[in-house]
Amino acid sequence: MANLLENDITGSIGTQKYLCKISWRNGEFLMDEPESIEGKDLGPDPYTTLLASLAGCTLSTLRMYIDRKGWDIPEINIVLNMSQENSPELETTISRSLSFSTEISDEQKERLLLIAEKCPVSKILKNKITINTQL
């Protein structure tokens, strides 16, 4: 099975609690935790980064579809959050809300909801995931 990324994502953490340096094909960014749990809030936390991936993928997928259809929708907005329940096993619910800068028809709304569900990150999150960890 081929990798989806041309280069691996790499990360490291030193002695500063929670502060991680993440490297990707074109640079680096910091991940941290909020001050409320003893981080320094110097970058997004892992949950934020996960939801940002879904946001970016959803918006890009919708933009490609809207452009291909030739619809006059200049701006797409998204709001995401998630919650977890731990009974009897961990269940995570992600809320994703879309809005547009112009009025859209009911037919467009229905179609864009379907397209949002088809973005690649949505598909990953909704299907089986195996994480192989090694030392």
TORLUMFI-701593 format. One record per residue (C-alpha): residue in one letter; y, x, z; residue number from 1. Coordinates in steps of 0.25 Angstrom, whole numbers, plus 5000, padded with zeros to 4 digits. Each point is the difference from the previous one (the first is absolute). Example, Ala and Ser with C-alpha at 12.3 -4.5 7.8 and 13.67 -1.06 7.14 Angstrom:
REC,residu,v,u,w,num
REC,a,4982,5049,5031,1
REC,s,5014,5006,4998,2
//
This chain:
REC,residu,v,u,w,num
REC,m,5000,5000,5000,1
REC,a,5014,5006,4996,2
REC,n,5011,5001,5009,3
REC,l,5012,4991,4998,4
REC,l,5010,5011,5004,5
REC,e,5002,5012,4991,6
REC,n,5002,5008,5013,7
REC,d,4995,4998,5014,8
REC,i,5009,4995,5011,9
REC,t,5001,5011,5011,10
REC,g,5005,4999,5014,11
REC,s,5002,5008,5013,12
REC,i,5005,4998,5014,13
REC,g,5005,5011,5010,14
REC,t,5003,4999,5014,15
REC,q,5011,4989,4999,16
REC,k,4993,4987,5004,17
REC,y,4998,4991,4988,18
REC,l,5008,5008,4990,19
REC,c,4992,5002,4987,20
REC,k,5004,5007,4988,21
REC,i,4994,4993,4987,22
REC,s,5000,5007,4987,23
REC,w,4998,4993,4987,24
REC,r,5000,5004,4985,25
REC,n,5015,5001,5000,26
REC,g,5005,5004,5014,27
REC,e,4999,4997,5015,28
REC,f,5004,4989,5010,29
REC,l,4999,4998,5015,30
REC,m,4992,4990,5007,31
REC,d,5003,4997,5014,32
REC,e,4999,4989,5011,33
REC,p,5011,4992,5006,34
REC,e,5007,5005,5013,35
REC,s,4994,4988,5007,36
REC,i,4986,5007,5000,37
REC,e,5006,5014,5002,38
REC,g,5002,5004,4985,39
REC,k,5013,5005,4995,40
REC,d,5001,4989,4989,41
REC,l,5003,5012,4990,42
REC,g,4992,4992,4989,43
REC,p,4992,4988,4997,44
REC,d,4988,4997,5009,45
REC,p,4986,4998,4993,46
REC,y,5001,4985,5000,47
REC,t,5014,5000,4993,48
REC,t,4994,5010,4990,49
REC,l,4988,4991,4997,50
REC,l,5009,4988,4998,51
REC,a,5010,5008,4992,52
REC,s,4989,5003,4990,53
REC,l,4997,4986,4999,54
REC,a,5014,4996,4998,55
REC,g,5002,5011,4989,56
REC,c,4988,4996,4993,57
REC,t,5003,4985,5000,58
REC,l,5014,5002,4995,59
REC,s,4996,5010,4989,60
REC,t,4989,4990,4995,61
REC,l,5009,4988,5000,62
REC,r,5011,5008,4993,63
REC,m,4991,5004,4989,64
REC,y,4995,4986,4998,65
REC,i,5014,4994,5001,66
REC,d,5005,5010,4989,67
REC,r,4988,4997,4991,68
REC,k,5002,4985,5001,69
REC,g,5015,5002,4997,70
REC,w,5004,4992,5012,71
REC,d,5015,5002,5005,72
REC,i,4997,5004,5015,73
REC,p,5008,5012,5003,74
REC,e,4996,5002,5014,75
REC,i,4987,4998,5008,76
REC,n,5000,5001,5015,77
REC,i,4988,5001,5010,78
REC,v,4999,4999,5015,79
REC,l,4987,5004,5007,80
REC,n,4994,5001,5014,81
REC,m,4987,5000,5006,82
REC,s,4993,4995,5012,83
REC,q,4986,5003,5007,84
REC,e,4991,4992,5008,85
REC,n,4988,5006,5007,86
REC,s,4990,4989,5002,87
REC,p,4989,5001,4998,88
REC,e,5003,5012,4990,89
REC,l,5013,5006,4995,90
REC,e,5006,4990,4990,91
REC,t,5013,5005,4993,92
REC,t,5009,4990,4993,93
REC,i,5011,5005,4991,94
REC,s,5012,4990,4997,95
REC,r,5006,5003,4986,96
REC,s,5012,4991,4996,97
REC,l,5007,5001,4987,98
REC,s,5014,4995,4995,99
REC,f,5008,5002,4988,100
REC,s,5015,5001,4996,101
REC,t,4999,4988,4991,102
REC,e,4994,4987,5000,103
REC,i,4986,5000,4994,104
REC,s,4991,4988,4995,105
REC,d,4988,4995,5008,106
REC,e,4992,5005,4988,107
REC,q,5006,5014,5002,108
REC,k,4998,5000,5015,109
REC,e,4985,4996,4999,110
REC,r,4998,5011,4989,111
REC,l,5007,5011,5008,112
REC,l,4992,4997,5013,113
REC,l,4988,5002,4992,114
REC,i,5005,5013,4994,115
REC,a,5004,5005,5014,116
REC,e,4986,4998,5005,117
REC,k,4995,5009,4988,118
REC,c,5008,5012,5003,119
REC,p,4991,5012,5002,120
REC,v,5003,5003,5015,121
REC,s,4998,4985,5003,122
REC,k,4986,5001,4993,123
REC,i,4997,5013,5009,124
REC,l,5004,4993,5013,125
REC,k,4992,4987,4997,126
REC,n,4987,5007,4995,127
REC,k,4990,5009,5007,128
REC,i,5005,5013,5005,129
REC,t,4992,5012,5004,130
REC,i,5006,5012,5007,131
REC,n,4992,5013,4999,132
REC,t,5004,5009,5011,133
REC,q,4995,5015,5001,134
REC,l,5004,5012,5008,135
//
